[in-house]
Amino acid sequence: MNPLETALEELSHDAPRPTPHPELWDRGRRLRRRDRLVSSTLVLVLVLLAGGLATLVTARPAVVAPAGEVVPDGAIPSRIVDVPPSVTGAGSRDLAVGRASVAFISSGAHTVLVSATDGSYHRVELPDRTWSRTLRLSPDGTHLTYVFTDRPDGAADTVAGVAVVDLASGDVDRVTAIGGRGTSVDITSIGWSPDSRWLAWSGYDVVSWGDAGPVRDTSGTVGVVDTDTMEQSTLGDLPGAVGATGVSDDGVATVVSRDTLVTFHSASSGGKAEPLEGDVFAGGEVSDRAVTSSDGSVTAVGLTVMADAAPFVTEDRDVLQRTLAEDLYPRGGRVTPLGWAAPSLVLAMVEPRPGSGAYGGDAASLVLMTSPDRPDVEWTYRYLVRDLPDIAEVSVAVDLVPDLDGTSSQPLTHDFGSYDVGLPAGVRWGGTALAALGVLLAAYLLWRRERRLG
């Protein structure tokens, strides 16, 4: 120890001992206990916020539920909203959601069902749903069908077919599609009959299945399924049998391609392919959507291109055009038929050409239009749901459309109330309160630190 240190130590022995004031000492102890309490509370708040975030990521899917009344018989909602993945979380495998009014693929590529009775939204996971986006809700809203692919244990190749979901029980029945040469089928179109009993599909025969998808043959197959028994009849070796597929209440399938009409009756296994009358689609291609009337006399067909009219094909291979109103669609639009609400009344999704919609709007709408087999003076055009969000594969339970009473004021949909597409109210307020508390506690600790340093 050097002399300076020795001198300082000797002085410390002789220095008087400080005696703090009792009140000052108690105040310091209280402040120390308060700092410890604030620090512990801040840690707890951070833990709760982290736990809440983990719960949102792993919890059961949230339901986007309006605050409206319950409609026992069901109705189509007056507006449809997209459901972002952040709201619904992981999709539910419980498919017993009850009767649905609308089914669609959200902008996040998730399957969403809208309840027909209370308007609530349910995101679901469909077992073995293929990369195909084909999704169809039955006209009565009680069943949902989609395309599945699977490779059973021990099987050498992939199989594909249609799955039918009973939305009351959640049960799933599957029918494997077999092509005319005994191969799998890449199903490209599905259609329900207006009475919700028959299901028809069409697609290409598959040569092989690869990581990038199926390798198609040039021939195709059409099949009809009786959903009461899940028995299937098929007609194969059809050249280019791809296009839009519908089916009547008699189980007669209709497949419309660009220049061919294929009809197939499941009961007799008889079918034929005949050319349509000329190039009726003005260079456009037929989409994967078609709906056939209950008696099979006419089929509404969707196109992949914008056009000035919606095509309808009769059983006699004639093509009729339902012209779109020029004041509503001055540059045409794309019409996607969704189902027959009445013998001569089709529910369709109509998308105006970008920048040319009525009143400057570009969003698609759900509308009712009279088929062109009726005289022009009987034609009607009614909006059901305007301004659809950017969603895909929209399918609607057309049986929920009420019979028209001839008045323009008749309500065709039901307002279930305001839709909340954010977090549940309790989560939002609770999270906001915790975050605010955390900020206040952190500010207090910083203030105490600055005061000590000062």
MARSEDO-349799 format. One line per 10 residues: number of its first residue (from 0); their letters; for each residue y, x, z of C-alpha. Coordinates in nm, 3 decimals, always signed. Layout:
<atoms>
NUM = a = Y,X,Z | ... $
</atoms>
This chain:
<atoms>
0 = mnpletalee = +0.000,+0.000,+0.000 | +0.335,+0.147,-0.099 | +0.631,+0.175,+0.146 | +0.811,-0.128,+0.000 | +0.513,-0.355,+0.049 | +0.468,-0.223,+0.403 | +0.833,-0.295,+0.486 | +0.817,-0.646,+0.347 | +0.505,-0.723,+0.546 | +0.668,-0.606,+0.871 $
10 = lshdaprptp = +0.972,-0.823,+0.801 | +0.749,-1.127,+0.741 | +0.602,-1.094,+1.088 | +0.946,-1.109,+1.246 | +1.084,-1.389,+1.017 | +1.120,-1.738,+1.175 | +0.861,-1.999,+1.075 | +1.009,-2.296,+0.877 | +0.946,-2.634,+1.029 | +0.968,-2.916,+0.766 $
20 = hpelwdrgrr = +1.130,-3.242,+0.861 | +0.858,-3.502,+0.942 | +1.003,-3.761,+0.701 | +1.023,-3.503,+0.420 | +0.663,-3.397,+0.486 | +0.540,-3.760,+0.476 | +0.733,-3.826,+0.156 | +0.572,-3.526,-0.014 | +0.225,-3.644,+0.088 | +0.297,-3.995,-0.048 $
30 = lrrrdrlvss = +0.417,-3.853,-0.380 | +0.104,-3.639,-0.407 | -0.121,-3.939,-0.341 | +0.078,-4.143,-0.598 | +0.041,-3.870,-0.863 | -0.333,-3.858,-0.803 | -0.356,-4.239,-0.830 | -0.151,-4.245,-1.152 | -0.360,-3.966,-1.304 | -0.684,-4.146,-1.214 $
40 = tlvlvlvlla = -0.553,-4.472,-1.357 | -0.451,-4.299,-1.680 | -0.800,-4.152,-1.715 | -0.951,-4.499,-1.654 | -0.724,-4.654,-1.919 | -0.830,-4.390,-2.172 | -1.196,-4.455,-2.092 | -1.148,-4.830,-2.134 | -0.970,-4.783,-2.467 | -1.250,-4.555,-2.591 $
50 = gglatlvtar = -1.512,-4.803,-2.471 | -1.334,-5.091,-2.640 | -1.324,-4.899,-2.968 | -1.696,-4.826,-2.942 | -1.765,-5.193,-2.872 | -1.573,-5.301,-3.182 | -1.777,-5.058,-3.394 | -2.120,-5.155,-3.255 | -2.078,-5.516,-3.144 | -2.223,-5.824,-3.309 $
60 = pavvapagev = -2.022,-5.935,-3.614 | -1.707,-6.125,-3.534 | -1.660,-6.470,-3.681 | -1.337,-6.562,-3.853 | -1.296,-6.912,-3.717 | -1.011,-7.152,-3.781 | -0.888,-7.373,-3.501 | -0.944,-7.699,-3.686 | -1.171,-7.993,-3.626 | -1.539,-8.018,-3.712 $
70 = vpdgaipsri = -1.635,-8.214,-4.025 | -1.991,-8.342,-3.965 | -2.073,-8.400,-4.333 | -1.907,-8.078,-4.445 | -1.617,-8.004,-4.680 | -1.478,-7.731,-4.902 | -1.197,-7.542,-4.722 | -0.847,-7.584,-4.862 | -0.804,-7.206,-4.868 | -1.035,-6.907,-4.883 $
80 = vdvppsvtga = -0.955,-6.567,-4.732 | -1.112,-6.226,-4.776 | -1.285,-6.082,-4.471 | -1.232,-5.706,-4.429 | -1.519,-5.495,-4.288 | -1.309,-5.398,-3.985 | -1.320,-5.760,-3.870 | -1.685,-5.840,-3.921 | -1.844,-5.509,-3.824 | -2.213,-5.483,-3.901 $
90 = gsrdlavgra = -2.351,-5.786,-4.083 | -2.584,-6.018,-3.898 | -2.948,-6.063,-4.002 | -2.948,-6.407,-3.844 | -2.922,-6.620,-4.156 | -2.940,-6.957,-3.977 | -2.569,-7.028,-4.017 | -2.611,-7.392,-4.119 | -2.480,-7.565,-4.428 | -2.234,-7.350,-4.619 $
100 = svafissgah = -1.947,-7.456,-4.843 | -1.869,-7.118,-5.002 | -2.053,-6.790,-5.050 | -1.892,-6.476,-5.186 | -1.895,-6.098,-5.197 | -1.590,-5.966,-5.012 | -1.364,-5.687,-5.137 | -1.563,-5.463,-4.904 | -1.886,-5.557,-5.092 | -2.024,-5.766,-4.805 $
110 = tvlvsatdgs = -2.195,-6.105,-4.825 | -1.989,-6.378,-4.658 | -2.083,-6.742,-4.593 | -1.829,-7.008,-4.497 | -1.952,-7.291,-4.276 | -1.918,-7.634,-4.436 | -1.864,-7.809,-4.101 | -1.613,-7.591,-3.914 | -1.482,-7.345,-4.174 | -1.595,-7.036,-3.984 $
120 = yhrvelpdrt = -1.685,-6.720,-4.175 | -2.012,-6.532,-4.128 | -2.092,-6.191,-4.270 | -2.468,-6.158,-4.324 | -2.712,-5.891,-4.433 | -2.962,-6.016,-4.693 | -3.303,-5.843,-4.677 | -3.371,-5.614,-4.976 | -3.072,-5.741,-5.172 | -3.057,-5.538,-5.489 $
130 = wsrtlrlspd = -2.760,-5.356,-5.637 | -2.716,-5.670,-5.848 | -2.425,-5.876,-5.718 | -2.590,-6.202,-5.825 | -2.551,-6.455,-5.544 | -2.579,-6.833,-5.576 | -2.528,-7.113,-5.324 | -2.722,-7.433,-5.390 | -2.511,-7.736,-5.488 | -2.587,-7.905,-5.153 $
140 = gthltyvftd = -2.500,-7.590,-4.956 | -2.832,-7.574,-4.770 | -2.986,-7.274,-4.949 | -2.874,-6.940,-5.084 | -3.049,-6.735,-5.350 | -3.009,-6.373,-5.452 | -3.193,-6.098,-5.641 | -3.414,-5.866,-5.435 | -3.595,-5.543,-5.511 | -3.869,-5.393,-5.298 $
150 = rpdgaadtva = -4.146,-5.138,-5.308 | -4.430,-5.271,-5.089 | -4.633,-5.028,-4.882 | -4.890,-4.859,-5.102 | -4.739,-4.990,-5.425 | -4.679,-4.751,-5.710 | -4.372,-4.925,-5.846 | -4.076,-5.141,-5.748 | -4.095,-5.518,-5.769 | -3.804,-5.757,-5.814 $
160 = gvavvdlasg = -3.749,-6.129,-5.795 | -3.546,-6.406,-5.639 | -3.518,-6.473,-5.267 | -3.429,-6.819,-5.134 | -3.272,-6.848,-4.789 | -3.297,-7.169,-4.587 | -2.958,-7.166,-4.412 | -3.080,-7.410,-4.145 | -3.377,-7.204,-4.025 | -3.283,-6.863,-4.161 $
170 = dvdrvtaigg = -3.626,-6.832,-4.329 | -3.646,-6.636,-4.655 | -3.897,-6.714,-4.931 | -3.943,-6.467,-5.215 | -4.085,-6.505,-5.565 | -4.163,-6.194,-5.766 | -4.047,-6.209,-6.127 | -4.310,-6.098,-6.380 | -4.218,-6.029,-6.742 | -4.410,-6.134,-7.049 $
180 = rgtsvditsi = -4.600,-5.804,-7.053 | -4.685,-5.810,-6.687 | -4.394,-5.585,-6.591 | -4.110,-5.629,-6.346 | -3.789,-5.799,-6.457 | -3.430,-5.687,-6.413 | -3.283,-6.029,-6.334 | -2.931,-6.067,-6.468 | -2.861,-6.440,-6.419 | -2.959,-6.719,-6.179 $
190 = gwspdsrwla = -2.882,-7.090,-6.191 | -2.946,-7.391,-5.966 | -3.018,-7.743,-6.087 | -2.761,-8.005,-5.982 | -3.014,-8.164,-5.744 | -3.072,-7.827,-5.566 | -3.446,-7.833,-5.637 | -3.497,-7.606,-5.938 | -3.399,-7.244,-5.973 | -3.395,-7.063,-6.307 $
200 = wsgydvvswg = -3.353,-6.692,-6.376 | -3.350,-6.467,-6.681 | -3.339,-6.095,-6.746 | -3.486,-5.794,-6.921 | -3.839,-5.666,-6.883 | -3.842,-5.329,-6.705 | -4.006,-5.015,-6.843 | -3.955,-4.814,-6.524 | -3.741,-4.797,-6.212 | -3.526,-4.493,-6.147 $
210 = dagpvrdtsg = -3.267,-4.379,-5.894 | -2.991,-4.500,-6.126 | -3.151,-4.841,-6.170 | -3.407,-5.001,-6.401 | -3.486,-4.879,-6.752 | -3.493,-5.197,-6.960 | -3.715,-5.306,-7.244 | -3.563,-5.488,-7.543 | -3.747,-5.809,-7.466 | -3.663,-6.057,-7.194 $
220 = tvgvvdtdtm = -3.812,-6.328,-6.975 | -3.695,-6.659,-6.835 | -3.847,-6.818,-6.525 | -3.820,-7.149,-6.342 | -3.898,-7.190,-5.970 | -3.973,-7.517,-5.794 | -3.806,-7.451,-5.457 | -4.010,-7.729,-5.291 | -4.335,-7.539,-5.353 | -4.199,-7.196,-5.456 $
230 = eqstlgdlpg = -4.425,-7.211,-5.763 | -4.300,-7.032,-6.072 | -4.342,-7.063,-6.448 | -4.225,-6.798,-6.693 | -4.173,-6.751,-7.065 | -4.166,-6.393,-7.188 | -4.132,-6.176,-7.497 | -3.793,-6.322,-7.581 | -3.577,-6.089,-7.789 | -3.254,-6.024,-7.606 $
240 = avgatgvsdd = -3.305,-6.311,-7.360 | -3.008,-6.217,-7.149 | -2.697,-6.419,-7.087 | -2.610,-6.719,-6.876 | -2.888,-6.928,-6.721 | -2.879,-7.290,-6.606 | -3.143,-7.552,-6.527 | -3.151,-7.932,-6.527 | -3.291,-8.175,-6.271 | -3.606,-8.196,-6.490 $
250 = gvatvvsrdt = -3.675,-7.825,-6.451 | -3.569,-7.735,-6.805 | -3.408,-7.390,-6.817 | -3.129,-7.311,-7.062 | -3.035,-6.952,-7.146 | -2.726,-6.899,-7.360 | -2.657,-6.562,-7.519 | -2.390,-6.476,-7.774 | -2.570,-6.640,-8.065 | -2.892,-6.789,-7.925 $
260 = lvtfhsassg = -2.997,-7.089,-7.719 | -3.327,-7.063,-7.531 | -3.481,-7.367,-7.365 | -3.791,-7.354,-7.147 | -3.966,-7.642,-6.974 | -4.158,-7.523,-6.671 | -4.398,-7.820,-6.664 | -4.535,-7.762,-7.014 | -4.459,-7.388,-7.037 | -4.315,-7.469,-7.376 $
270 = gkaeplegdv = -4.005,-7.289,-7.492 | -3.805,-7.206,-7.799 | -3.519,-6.984,-7.906 | -3.281,-7.112,-8.173 | -2.954,-6.978,-8.315 | -2.625,-7.137,-8.218 | -2.391,-7.272,-8.482 | -2.191,-6.964,-8.588 | -2.003,-6.701,-8.389 | -1.877,-6.951,-8.136 $
280 = faggevsdra = -1.742,-6.711,-7.874 | -1.485,-6.533,-8.093 | -1.628,-6.189,-8.035 | -1.660,-6.233,-7.660 | -1.976,-6.187,-7.460 | -2.143,-6.448,-7.245 | -2.125,-6.373,-6.872 | -2.406,-6.425,-6.622 | -2.280,-6.768,-6.515 | -2.385,-7.104,-6.657 $
290 = vtssdgsvta = -2.447,-7.449,-6.513 | -2.653,-7.718,-6.685 | -2.591,-8.090,-6.637 | -2.846,-8.297,-6.452 | -2.995,-8.444,-6.772 | -2.988,-8.110,-6.956 | -2.764,-8.239,-7.232 | -2.483,-7.984,-7.192 | -2.437,-7.642,-7.033 | -2.104,-7.493,-6.927 $
300 = vgltvmadaa = -2.094,-7.121,-7.004 | -1.880,-6.840,-6.868 | -1.737,-6.560,-7.082 | -1.658,-6.200,-6.994 | -1.328,-6.216,-7.185 | -1.008,-6.415,-7.160 | -0.998,-6.710,-7.398 | -0.793,-7.018,-7.479 | -1.083,-7.253,-7.405 | -1.401,-7.286,-7.200 $
310 = pfvtedrdvl = -1.722,-7.317,-7.407 | -1.990,-7.581,-7.348 | -2.325,-7.573,-7.534 | -2.519,-7.892,-7.603 | -2.896,-7.924,-7.620 | -2.855,-7.964,-7.997 | -2.702,-7.611,-8.017 | -2.352,-7.738,-8.082 | -2.067,-7.559,-7.907 | -1.779,-7.763,-7.769 $
320 = qrtlaedlyp = -1.451,-7.617,-7.648 | -1.254,-7.734,-7.345 | -0.902,-7.611,-7.425 | -0.694,-7.480,-7.134 | -0.350,-7.636,-7.088 | -0.093,-7.411,-7.254 | +0.172,-7.474,-6.990 | -0.066,-7.352,-6.719 | -0.233,-7.072,-6.917 | +0.002,-6.973,-7.203 $
330 = rggrvtplgw = -0.209,-6.666,-7.282 | -0.546,-6.807,-7.194 | -0.775,-6.731,-6.903 | -1.130,-6.663,-6.792 | -1.334,-6.968,-6.689 | -1.640,-6.923,-6.465 | -1.837,-7.248,-6.420 | -1.971,-7.298,-6.066 | -2.144,-7.636,-6.081 | -2.135,-8.001,-6.183 $
340 = aapslvlamv = -1.948,-8.215,-5.934 | -2.027,-8.526,-6.142 | -2.210,-8.590,-6.472 | -1.903,-8.493,-6.679 | -1.701,-8.300,-6.422 | -1.735,-7.924,-6.372 | -1.608,-7.716,-6.082 | -1.494,-7.379,-6.213 | -1.303,-7.068,-6.114 | -1.017,-7.005,-6.358 $
350 = eprpgsgayg = -0.839,-6.668,-6.376 | -0.518,-6.652,-6.580 | -0.447,-6.352,-6.796 | -0.251,-6.103,-6.582 | +0.119,-6.174,-6.593 | +0.082,-6.512,-6.758 | -0.031,-6.755,-6.490 | +0.153,-7.074,-6.411 | +0.468,-7.012,-6.204 | +0.410,-6.637,-6.237 $
360 = gdaaslvlmt = +0.091,-6.632,-6.030 | -0.203,-6.418,-6.137 | -0.457,-6.527,-5.874 | -0.764,-6.728,-5.966 | -0.808,-7.089,-5.856 | -1.090,-7.339,-5.807 | -1.040,-7.637,-6.036 | -1.216,-7.951,-6.156 | -1.224,-8.007,-6.531 | -1.380,-8.273,-6.751 $
370 = spdrpdvewt = -1.644,-8.150,-6.994 | -1.547,-8.176,-7.364 | -1.829,-8.418,-7.446 | -1.599,-8.689,-7.309 | -1.303,-8.830,-7.509 | -0.974,-8.643,-7.464 | -0.811,-8.943,-7.297 | -1.061,-8.915,-7.011 | -0.997,-8.548,-6.944 | -0.875,-8.449,-6.599 $
380 = yrylvrdlpd = -0.774,-8.118,-6.444 | -0.740,-8.094,-6.065 | -0.676,-7.793,-5.842 | -0.892,-7.761,-5.531 | -0.816,-7.413,-5.396 | -0.529,-7.202,-5.526 | -0.467,-6.829,-5.494 | -0.819,-6.699,-5.436 | -0.833,-6.348,-5.289 | -0.986,-6.055,-5.476 $
390 = iaevsvavdl = -1.349,-6.147,-5.409 | -1.658,-6.149,-5.631 | -1.953,-6.376,-5.703 | -1.784,-6.684,-5.565 | -2.029,-6.973,-5.531 | -1.944,-7.322,-5.404 | -2.150,-7.618,-5.278 | -2.025,-7.860,-5.542 | -2.187,-8.161,-5.372 | -1.904,-8.139,-5.117 $
400 = vpdldgtssq = -1.649,-8.237,-5.381 | -1.574,-8.609,-5.320 | -1.597,-8.864,-5.600 | -1.260,-8.896,-5.769 | -1.077,-9.220,-5.696 | -0.838,-9.186,-5.990 | -0.532,-9.090,-5.784 | -0.365,-8.750,-5.788 | -0.299,-8.767,-5.413 | -0.669,-8.779,-5.318 $
410 = plthdfgsyd = -0.760,-8.484,-5.090 | -1.052,-8.289,-5.236 | -1.075,-8.021,-4.966 | -1.026,-8.001,-4.589 | -0.769,-7.798,-4.396 | -0.974,-7.643,-4.115 | -0.668,-7.479,-3.960 | -0.522,-7.130,-3.953 | -0.760,-6.844,-4.028 | -0.743,-6.533,-3.813 $
420 = vglpagvrwg = -0.855,-6.229,-4.011 | -0.746,-5.984,-3.741 | -0.915,-5.895,-3.416 | -0.998,-6.175,-3.172 | -0.693,-6.271,-2.967 | -0.843,-6.152,-2.639 | -0.922,-5.810,-2.787 | -0.576,-5.779,-2.941 | -0.385,-5.868,-2.621 | -0.616,-5.669,-2.397 $
430 = gtalaalgvl = -0.596,-5.362,-2.618 | -0.218,-5.391,-2.644 | -0.182,-5.421,-2.265 | -0.405,-5.119,-2.202 | -0.221,-4.910,-2.458 | +0.118,-5.006,-2.309 | -0.005,-4.922,-1.960 | -0.130,-4.586,-2.083 | +0.210,-4.505,-2.236 | +0.394,-4.599,-1.916 $
440 = laayllwrre = +0.163,-4.390,-1.698 | +0.191,-4.090,-1.928 | +0.572,-4.123,-1.927 | +0.573,-4.137,-1.547 | +0.368,-3.818,-1.521 | +0.600,-3.639,-1.762 | +0.902,-3.755,-1.561 | +0.746,-3.625,-1.238 | +0.671,-3.292,-1.401 | +1.025,-3.251,-1.530 $
450 = rrlg = +1.164,-3.340,-1.187 | +0.953,-3.077,-1.018 | +1.055,-2.811,-1.266 | +1.418,-2.911,-1.229 $
</atoms>
